[in-house]
Amino acid sequence: MKYSKALMLVSGRKLLTALLQAQKWPFQPSRDMRLVQFQAPHLVGPHLGLETGNGGGVISLNAFDPTLPKTMIQFLEQGEATLSVARRALAAQLPVLPRSEVTFLAPVTRPDKVVCVGMNYVDHCKEQNVPVPKEPIIFSKFASSIVGPYDEVVLPPESQEVDWEVELAVVIGKKGKHIKATDAMAHVAGFTVAHDVSARDWQMRRNGKQWLLGKTFDTFCPLGPALVTKDSVADPHNLKICCRVNGEVVQSSNTNQMVFKTEELIAWVSQFVTFYPGDVILTGTPPGVGVFRKPPVFLKKGDEVQCEIEELGVIINKVV
């Protein structure tokens, strides 16, 4: 009896020690898969990595397995084969590059397309006194507008009315056309944070009121910091979403306010176009944008915009 009690004490103490060590261990990566594209001074060109938790350092996937591609799109094209390598890397105790030593690129660069959705938040429709759309309103940004999560947004001299919009972005992982809503999630790789920077003068008055030009100036699509895989996100349609300008909260809502959810959007858009791995869908913005304030407020040089979504992270872009 005494012996077994002593044994329990010892094993209990071992467990406690192990738990304390696990807490102290600084490189314990989160089990969430947060895929990033990054650069570092000692590396040539862009690399693929894993962000060790929201705001953590970076594990180089290319160092773990040199046969892996170095761009996210190629990584996604290879599907389960590359994802399983990333899962192995996540489970291994690998060296972590401190965040201060890496430059984060957008998690996806040069996708085939960036599809955007207008008026897709119930509360954003109310703010404009417009009816909730009966079918998705689709527009686009060119891929050349994509920049990294901490890159600068450049105010174009052609516009005096540049505005903010925080959005949940969906990244496609598998090619498809005429995708059923019930099958749509099988085509999703994951989610990231987007800032749909918008020149309202060009969107609402110029260019025959077509939205494209006002939405697609260079630097008007910051993305990141990570592509958080769908299995790491409990419910993409129940996430707090907010935007701050110079520290002041200007947009604050929840993705449960989305009119058309990810599955419906993929089903709708894939009637018209084929989706390819790496394609990005910006799913709309909540209320609080500058143009509908009284009087309207627009971004100016020196402003700092933070777009944040629960579980996904925050992107911070200085306006220059």
Residue pairs with C-beta under 8 A, 6 or more apart in sequence:
22 28
26 96
27 52
27 57
27 93
27 94
27 95
27 96
29 50
29 52
29 53
29 56
29 59
29 90
29 94
29 96
30 52
30 53
30 54
30 56
31 90
31 232
32 53
32 228
32 229
32 232
32 311
33 50
33 83
33 86
33 87
33 90
33 190
33 228
33 229
33 231
33 232
34 50
34 51
34 52
34 53
34 54
34 225
34 226
34 227
34 228
34 229
34 232
34 313
35 48
35 49
35 50
35 51
35 72
35 75
35 86
35 107
35 190
35 226
35 227
35 228
35 229
36 48
36 49
36 50
36 51
36 58
36 104
36 105
36 107
36 224
36 225
36 226
36 227
37 46
37 47
37 48
37 49
37 71
37 72
37 104
37 105
37 106
37 107
37 108
37 109
38 46
38 47
38 48
38 49
38 58
38 102
38 103
38 104
38 105
39 45
39 46
39 47
39 102
39 103
39 105
40 47
40 97
40 101
40 102
40 103
41 101
43 60
45 70
46 70
46 71
46 105
46 109
47 60
47 61
47 62
47 70
48 60
48 61
48 62
48 68
48 69
48 70
48 71
48 72
48 75
49 58
49 59
49 60
49 61
49 62
49 97
49 102
50 58
50 59
50 61
50 86
50 89
50 90
51 57
51 58
51 225
51 226
51 313
52 58
52 59
52 96
54 311
54 312
54 313
55 99
55 313
56 96
56 99
57 96
57 97
57 98
57 99
57 102
58 96
58 97
58 99
58 102
59 89
59 90
59 94
59 95
59 96
59 97
60 94
60 97
61 68
61 85
61 86
61 89
62 68
62 70
63 94
64 85
64 88
64 89
64 92
64 94
65 85
65 89
68 75
68 82
68 85
69 75
69 77
69 78
69 82
71 109
72 107
72 108
72 109
72 227
72 278
73 108
73 109
73 110
73 111
73 277
73 278
75 82
76 82
76 171
76 172
76 173
76 189
76 277
76 278
77 277
77 278
79 173
79 174
79 277
83 229
103 148
104 148
104 149
104 150
104 224
104 225
105 148
105 224
106 146
106 147
106 148
106 149
106 222
106 223
106 224
107 171
107 192
107 223
107 224
107 225
107 226
107 227
108 146
108 171
108 192
108 223
108 227
108 278
108 280
109 143
109 146
110 143
110 146
111 143
111 146
111 276
111 278
111 279
111 280
112 143
112 276
112 278
112 279
113 140
113 143
113 273
113 276
113 279
113 280
114 140
114 141
114 142
114 143
114 145
114 146
114 221
114 279
114 280
114 281
114 282
115 138
115 140
115 269
115 273
115 279
115 280
115 281
115 282
116 138
116 139
116 140
116 141
116 196
116 215
116 281
116 282
116 284
117 136
117 137
117 138
117 139
117 260
117 265
117 281
117 282
117 283
117 284
118 133
118 137
118 138
118 139
118 211
118 284
119 125
119 128
119 130
119 132
119 133
119 137
119 259
119 284
120 133
120 136
120 137
120 258
120 259
120 260
120 283
120 284
120 285
121 253
121 257
121 258
121 259
121 284
121 285
121 286
121 287
122 132
122 257
122 258
122 259
123 253
123 257
123 286
123 287
124 257
124 284
124 285
124 286
124 287
124 289
125 131
125 132
125 133
125 259
126 287
127 287
127 288
127 289
127 292
128 292
132 259
133 259
133 260
135 268
136 259
136 260
136 264
136 265
136 268
136 269
138 268
138 269
138 272
139 211
139 212
139 215
140 212
140 215
140 216
141 196
141 212
141 215
141 216
141 220
141 221
141 282
142 216
144 216
144 218
145 215
145 216
145 217
145 218
145 219
145 220
145 221
146 221
146 222
146 223
146 280
147 153
147 219
147 221
147 222
147 223
147 317
148 222
148 223
148 224
149 193
149 222
149 223
149 224
149 225
149 313
149 315
149 316
149 317
150 224
150 225
150 315
150 316
150 317
151 219
151 222
151 317
152 219
152 317
152 318
152 319
152 320
153 162
153 195
153 197
153 219
153 220
153 222
153 299
153 305
153 317
153 318
153 319
153 320
154 217
154 218
154 219
154 320
155 162
155 299
155 300
155 301
155 319
155 320
156 162
156 199
156 217
156 218
158 199
158 202
158 217
159 199
159 201
159 202
159 214
159 217
160 201
160 298
161 199
161 200
161 201
161 291
161 296
161 298
162 197
162 198
162 199
162 200
162 298
162 299
162 319
163 197
163 198
163 199
163 200
163 289
163 290
163 291
163 298
163 299
164 195
164 197
164 198
164 243
164 245
164 250
164 251
164 289
164 290
164 299
164 305
164 307
165 195
165 196
165 197
165 198
165 243
165 251
165 285
165 289
166 193
166 194
166 195
166 196
166 241
166 242
166 243
166 251
166 285
166 286
166 307
166 308
166 309
167 193
167 194
167 195
167 196
167 282
167 283
167 284
167 285
167 307
168 191
168 193
168 194
168 236
168 239
168 241
168 255
168 258
168 282
168 283
168 309
168 312
169 191
169 192
169 193
169 194
169 223
169 280
169 281
169 282
169 283
170 188
170 191
170 236
170 262
170 265
170 266
170 280
170 281
170 283
171 188
171 189
171 190
171 191
171 192
171 227
171 278
171 279
171 280
172 187
172 188
172 189
172 266
172 275
172 276
172 277
172 278
172 279
172 280
172 281
173 187
173 188
173 189
173 190
173 277
174 186
174 187
174 189
174 275
174 277
175 187
175 274
175 275
175 276
175 277
176 183
176 187
176 266
176 270
176 274
176 275
177 270
177 273
177 274
177 275
178 270
178 271
179 187
179 266
179 267
179 270
179 275
180 267
181 263
181 264
181 266
181 267
182 263
184 262
184 263
184 264
184 266
184 267
185 230
185 262
185 263
187 266
187 275
188 230
188 262
188 266
189 227
189 229
189 230
189 277
190 227
190 228
190 229
190 230
190 232
190 233
191 227
191 228
191 230
191 233
191 236
191 309
191 312
192 223
192 224
192 225
192 226
192 227
192 228
192 312
193 223
193 224
193 225
193 307
193 308
193 309
193 312
193 313
193 314
193 315
194 221
194 222
194 223
194 280
194 282
194 307
195 221
195 222
195 223
195 243
195 305
195 307
195 315
195 317
196 215
196 220
196 221
196 282
196 285
197 215
197 217
197 219
197 220
197 221
197 222
197 299
198 214
198 215
198 220
198 289
199 213
199 214
199 215
199 217
199 220
200 214
200 290
200 291
200 296
200 298
201 214
202 213
202 214
203 209
203 211
203 213
203 214
203 215
204 214
204 291
206 213
206 214
207 213
207 214
221 282
222 307
222 315
222 317
223 280
223 315
224 313
224 315
225 313
225 314
225 315
226 312
226 313
228 311
228 312
228 313
230 236
232 311
233 239
233 311
233 312
234 311
236 255
236 262
237 255
237 256
237 258
237 261
237 262
238 254
238 255
238 256
239 254
239 255
239 309
239 310
239 311
239 312
240 252
240 253
240 254
240 309
240 310
241 251
241 252
241 253
241 254
241 255
241 286
241 308
241 309
241 310
242 249
242 251
242 252
242 253
242 307
242 308
242 309
243 249
243 250
243 251
243 252
243 288
243 305
243 306
243 307
243 308
244 250
244 305
244 306
244 308
245 299
245 303
245 304
245 305
246 303
246 304
247 304
247 306
250 288
250 289
250 290
251 285
251 286
251 287
251 288
251 289
252 286
252 288
253 286
253 287
253 288
255 283
255 309
257 286
258 283
258 284
259 284
260 268
262 281
262 283
265 281
265 283
266 275
266 281
269 275
269 281
290 296
290 297
290 298
290 299
291 298
299 305
299 319
300 319
301 319
301 320
302 318
302 319
302 320
303 318
303 319
304 316
304 317
304 318
304 319
305 316
305 317
305 319
306 314
306 315
306 316
307 314
307 315
307 317
308 314
308 315
